[in-house]
């Protein structure tokens, strides 16, 4: 059950067979299980140049040989390698994608970051994904493949494309590594497999998951600070449990995953699933606790769909229920927090925006 406005701490519940008897509709790629609550990350107790490396020889170089002229041989010189553009480009952030590859491509094209063929065309621009690439939507592995490819293309152009760790990356890693292995929680036992299915896990993603996807996810940072923006996935202060600096948090998360202990990874997933710390009374102070510790002047996060932060609920099945239409990021907590999850899983908008936001 997700914590809402005015409610107490989020309640953990056990994934039983009843959890999988809720009304479901079928994606092209398989069943999408949802309930009347936010699909929001239920945590049952226990996401024409020389070839490279070629050096020109004399016969490759121009020779003047015109009858009465003197033959001149040009000393061989290695052709300079193309250099990427220099200088810091504009900064963009992307909210939760959750397997909606087509929507992601359209949003990146709209911002001029990729061309009609899906290739990086933004030069020195800097692009950050805030996590949650898989689950619920039809092509989470396709999303990861695109982000990995754009990372290489952007770097070659002098920019970059980077990504943060979301709770669904932890969930998918756990489901793959530990499956039905019981893990401990305060209310009993749970399994990553059950939690993954309960939170929209797609069989087609699991079937296509390869070692290089797992390695990439396990190396993602949890927190970064860029141009005064403290970037993280979840709107929670639980990051403070893992270190007093950005480097310490990121190292701790990676070390936890490296130890491969199911209970430790479960605890990490559970804490990264917490939400709404910045929304209600005291929210601005919660943001300040992160900014004072890790730096920056604003927190930018995903994880909690903006309709929920506004206290209104959109319809998961896409029906018009009179809820808010999200077109832009949500700035709140005395202007200290920016929410980037437009609710694409609720037929909302997948947000890609340039920072800083202009009013």
N, C-alpha and C positions, 0 to 999 in steps of 0.2 A: 504494500500500500504506500502510495507516495504522500509525502507530507505536503499539505496545502496550507493556505493562509489561515492562520489562527489555530492550526492543529498542533499537536505535540510532536515529539520526535518521531521520525519515520518508523513504522512498525515492520519488522521482518516477518515473513510468513514462509511456511514450508511448502515446497513444490510437491503436491500430491497429484494423483491421477485426475482429481477434480479440476486442477488448474489447466488441464489440457482438454476439458470438455466445454470450454467457452465457445461462443459463436466464432467461426473462422471463415475467411474467404481465401481463395487460392490464387497466389501469384502465378505468373507463367512458369516460375521456377519452383513452386512448391507451396505448402501451407504457410500462412502467416497467422500466428496465433496472437490474439489480443483480447483484452478485457476492457471493462468500462473504466478502469483506472488508466492513468498515463502508462503507455507501454513502458514507461520510464524506468527501465533498469530495476526491475524487481529483484530484491536480494532474498531468495529463500534461505532459511537458516542452513545452516549446514546440515567495453570491443571498448674543272680541268686543271688539277694540281698534281704534283708528284705524290705517289702513294706514300702513306705514312711510313717513316723510317727510311725512305729512299734518299740517297745522296747523289746529286747530279755528277756526271763525269764530263770530261772535255767534249765528248761527241754530242752531249746534250746541249752544249752552249753555243751561242752564235759565233760564226767565223766570217770575217770580211774577206772575200775572194773574188775581186772584180778586175781581172786582167792586169792593168797597169798599177793597181794599188798594192800596197804592202799587206801581205797576209798577217792578220793580228789574231792571236788566240787569246781569248779571255780566260783568266785564271778561274778555275772552278770555285764557286761560292755556294754554300748551302742556302737554299731558299728559306727565308724566315717563316716560322710557323705563324699561322693566323693568331692574332691576339684578341681576346675578348674585350669588349668595351669596359671602361673603367668608370668608377664613380658609383655612388649609392643611389639606387633607383627607388621608386615609390614602394610603399609597404601595403600589402593586401592580406586580409585574413578570410578564412573560409569556415563556416559553421559546420555542424554535423551533417555528414553525407548519407550514412546508413544505406549504402548499396544503390543509391539512385544515380547511376552513372550518367544517363542521358541528361538529367537535370543539372548535374555538375558540369558537364561539357558545355551546355547552353549558358550557364552562369559565368564560366571562365571566358567564353567567347564574348559575352556581353560586356565584360570588363576589359577586353582587348588583351587578354593574357595568352590565349591560344588562338590559332588560326582555324580556317574552315576544315583543315585536315586533322586538327587536334594536336598540332605541334606548338611548342613554346614560341611566341613571337613578341615577347615583352621585354627583350633585352636585359637590362640590369635591374628590372623589377624584382622585388622580394615578396615571396608568397608563403604564408603559414597556414597549414591546416590544423585545426584545433582538436582533431581526434574523432573517433567513432566513424570508421570507414565502412563497417560491415553491419549485418543483421537488419532484419525487417524489410529492406529493399531487395530488388532482384539480382544485383550484381556487385556484391561487396569485393570480390576478388578483382573484378574489372576496375573498380575504383582504386584499389591498392596498386595494381599494375600501372594505371595512368599516373598516379602520384610518383611512383618510383621512376617512371620514364621522364616525366617533367623535371624531376630533380636533376637528372643528368643533363637534359637539354638546357635548363636554366643556368646551371653552373658553367656550361660551355659558352654561354652568351654573356657571362659576367654578372648574372643575377643569382637567385637561388629559389628553390622550392623545398620547404621543410615541413615536418609534421610533428605533432605532439601525441603523447600516449593518452588515449581515452579509456574509459572503463570497459568499452566493448572490445578493445584490443586485448585487455587483460582477460575478459570473458572468453574470447575465442582461443587465446593461448591456453587458458586453463582447460577448456573443453577438449582441445586437441591433446594436451599433455596428460591430463588426469582422468578424463572421461567420467566414469561412474564411481571413481574412488571417493569414499566418504570424506568430507572435511568437517571440521568442528565449527560450531557457531554457538552463540550464547543460548540458543533455544533448542539445540540438538545437533543433528547432522544434515548435510546437504551434499549435492554434487554439482560440479561445474557443468556437466552435461545437461542436467535438469534446468539449471539456471539459464544456460545458453538457449535451450528450446523455449523456455518461458519468456525470454526477452527477445524473441524474434529470430533466433538462429535459423539460417537457411542451409538445407542439406547440400544444395549445389555449391555453396561457398566451402563447406567442409570437404566436399569431394575434390574441389579444385585447389585446395590449400596445399602449397608446396613448402619445402624447407626454406627457400629464400624469402618467402613471405613471412614465415615464422621468425627468422633471424632479423628481418627488417623491423617487425613489430617490437621484438624484444629489446631492440637498441634505441627505441624512440625516447626522447627526453620527455619529462613530465611538466617542466616549467621552463620558460625562457623570458628574458626581458629585452625588448627591442624598442628603441626610440621612446623610452618612457612608458611603454605598454607592457604590463606584466601579463604574459600569455599563459593560460592554463586551460585544461578541459572543463573541469567541474567547478561549479560555484559552491565551493566548500572550503573551510579552513583546515581540512584534514591534511593538507600538504605540510602543515607545521609539524605533524607527527614524524616526518621523515627527514628533517634537517632544518638548519637555521640559515642556509644559503642555497641558492639555486643549484650550485654544483653538488652540494651535499644531498639534496633531494634527488637529483637525477642519478647520482651514484648509488644511493640507497635503493631506489627502485630497480635499477639494473642488477645490483647484487642480489636482491630478493628473487628476481626471476632466474638468475644464474644458479642459485642454490636449489631451485626446482622443488621446493617443499610445498605441497598442496595447501596446507593450512596457512602458511605465510602468504602465498599468492592469493588465497581466498580473502584474507584480511585486507590485503592491498586493494583487491577488487571491491570489497564491501565499502571501504573508506572512500574510494574514488567514485562510488555510486551516490554518495550523499549529495544533497542539493539544497537550494533555497537559503543558504547561509547569508546571502546579501540582500534578500528580498524584503524582509519584514523589519520590525523595530529592532534597532541595533545592527542592521545590515551594513551601514556605512562604517561603523566601528570594526566590523568583521573584515571588510575590505582593507581598512587601514592597518589591521594587524598583519595582513599579507604584504602590503606595500612597505610598511616599516621594516619588515624582516628581509624581504627579497629585493626591494627597490622598485622604482617605477612610480608613476603618478596616477595610473588607471589600470584596473584589471579588465582583461578581455577574455571572455569564456564562452564555451558552448554548453552542451549537456542538458540544460533545462530549457525546453521549448518556450519561446517568448509568450505564447498564449497562457501558459501556466504561471509565468512570472507576473502577468497582468491580472491573474486571478480569474481568468475565463478559460473555458475548455473548448478546443476545437473538436471536430468529429474525426475519429480515426479512420472511418471508412470513406471519408471524403464528402459526406453529405453536408449540405449547408445547414448549420444549426444556429446561424446568427452570431457566431463567434467572431473575434477580431480577424481582420485580414492583415497579415504581417507583410510589410513591404520593406522595412528597414530594421537595422539593429535597434535594440532597446537600451537606452541609457538610463540608469537608475542609481540608487544608493548615493544620493547627493552628487550625482554626476561622476562617481568614482568607478562605476562598473558598466561594462558594455556587454550585452548578451547577443550572441551571434547565431543561436539555433532558431531558425525561422519556422521549424515544425514541418519539415518536408515529409515526415512520416504521417502527418495528419493532413496531407494535401496542402501543406503550406509552402513557403518559399525557401529554397536553398540559397542562403545569403553568401555572397562574395563581395566584400567592400574594402575600399581604400581607407587607410588610417593616416592621419587622424580624421575622424568624422567631422564634416562641416555642417553647421546648422543652416 
